């Protein structure tokens, strides 16, 4: 989180998102809207590719759980730091769609079977997390530490949705396999320090 926020602060002036409001990116007057939209779609494709590469090339499993640790969260947060909510949702939506149709882009299994795994709780949390991160960044852009606050909000939303999904999965498919304590320890406390470091 700290590194992603610092990276965004250092390189924001060289990225297409220079001036923006809560609705969309504001480019210089006279700029072609089609060209602007095409540029942003290319940025979405780039971030989608970065998320996939980070998932496939850097991952390991912490003993005692079946959720892998990857660099996904780093690039999801970075996407929220540099794009508006609309384009963030395009990016994460494309990534999730690719995995759900069977392409090997998830850290665990791909295809519709991933819905029955705890990993899917984090995956379905990505759209909300990245949108919240982007929205908070835009709304608090002039304030000191706004990017760190945005990343923290994104992480809070991600874990909130993921833990709720895993709890429901435990109740419905695993016959209450996880208690609240096991859920907190196995799917929050182990991963949170690593995500804060990212």
N, C-alpha and C positions, 0 to 999 in steps of 0.2 A: 504494500500500500504506500509506504513512504517513498520507495524508489519510483514507483509509477507516477506518483504525484510530482516528485521532483523532476522526473524526465519530462512530464507535460509542461511544467513551468519553464524549463530550459529551452524547449523546442517549439513552443506554441507559436512563436513568431514566424517560423518557417513552414508551418502547416496551413492547409487551405482555410481552416476555421480561424479567421482573424477577428472579425467583428460579428456578433450574433445577438439575437434576442431569444426570448423563450420559445418562439415559434419556428424559426428557421435561420439559416445563415444569411447574413447581409453582405453581399459582395459589392464592389465598387459600382457606381451608377453606370449604366450602359452595358453591363456585362450580360451576355446571352444566357437566359434562364436555362435553356437546354444544355448549354455547355457547363453551366454550374451544376445542374443535376447529374450530368454524366460524370463529372469529376467526383462528386460525392458518392455515386454508386461505385466508382472505381476504388474509392477509399473504403467503402463497405466490403468490397471483394478482398481488398488487401488485409483488412482486419480479420475477416472470416478465415483467410488462409493462414494468418499468424496464429489464430486460435487452434486450428487443426494441427499445424506443425508443432506447436507447443504441447499439444496433447499426445502426439505420437512419438516425439523425440525425447521428452523429459517426463517420466512418470515412474512412480514406485509405490508400493503398497505398504502401509504401516501395519505391522502384525496385530491381529485381533479385529480387523475390520476388512470389509470388502470394497471400500471406496479408495481409489487411487489418488495420490497427490500429484498434481501436474502444475504447469504454469498457466492453465486456463484462466484462473482468476486474475492474474496479472494483466493479461491482454484484454479481458472483459472490462476491467477497470480503466485501462488505458483507452479503450474505445469510448467509454463514458466520459473520459476527460477531454476528448478531442472532437467528438461528433455530437450533433444534437440528438434528442431522444428519438426522433423519427428514424434517422439513419442508424442509430444504435439498434433499434428493433429490426430493421432490415438485415443488419449484420448477424445478430444472434438468431433471427428467424431462419436465415439461410443455413446457418450451421446446424440448427436443430433439425431442419427439414432433411439435410443431407444424411444425418445420422439415422433418422427415423425410417428413411427409405432403404437403409441397409448399407450405406457407404461406411467404411471403417474409420470413422472420425471421432468416436467417443473413446474414453479411457477404458471402459469395460466392454460390454457387448453393444452391438449396433442393431438397428432394426427395431420393430415394435416390442420385442421381448425386453428391451431396456426399461420399459414402463414398470416392470415387476421387480426392479432392483432399487436399492437405496440411492444409487448414483443418479437416478432420474430426478430425485428431489432437488439436487443441485442444478441439474440441467434446466428444469422448468423454472428455476428461480433466476436464471441468468437474464431473461428479458426484463423482468421487473427490477432487478438489481442495477443493470446498466442504464435503464431509463431513469431510475431515481438518482443515480450518480450524476448523469448528464443534467437532469433538471435542477438538482441542488447546486451544481457547479454554475449553471447559468444564472440562477436566481441570486446567488451570493458571490458573484464574480468579483465585485469590487472590494470585498472584505478580505482581510488577512486570514490566511489559512483555509480559504474556501474550498480549495481542491482537496485538502486532507479531510475536511468535513464531508465533502461529496463522496469520497471513497469509503469513509466510515459508514455513511448512510447506505451505500450500495452493499457493503459487507453485511450490515445488520439485516437488511431486507433479504439477502441471499440465504443467510443462515435461518432466519425466521421461517421462510417458505420451505426450505429443505428439511428442517427438523419436523415441521408440521406434516409434510408428505411422508417422511419415514415413519412417524408415529402412526399415521393412518394406515400405511402399508403393513406395519407390524400388527395392528388390530385386525385388519381385514384378511391378510394372506399368511401371516406368520403365527397366528394364535398367540398374540401378545408376547412375541419373542423378545421385545425390548421394554425394559422399565424406563421411567423418566430419567433415572440416574445413569443407566447404561447408555441411553440415547445421548444425554448431555456429554458424558465422558467420551464415548466412542465416535461421535459425529460432530462434536463442537470443540471441546477442549483440546483434542489432539491436533485439529486442523487450524484453529483460530490463530495461534502464534505464527504459523507459517504464512497464512494469508495476510496477517498484519505486516510481516516482513516484506512480502511481495509488494 
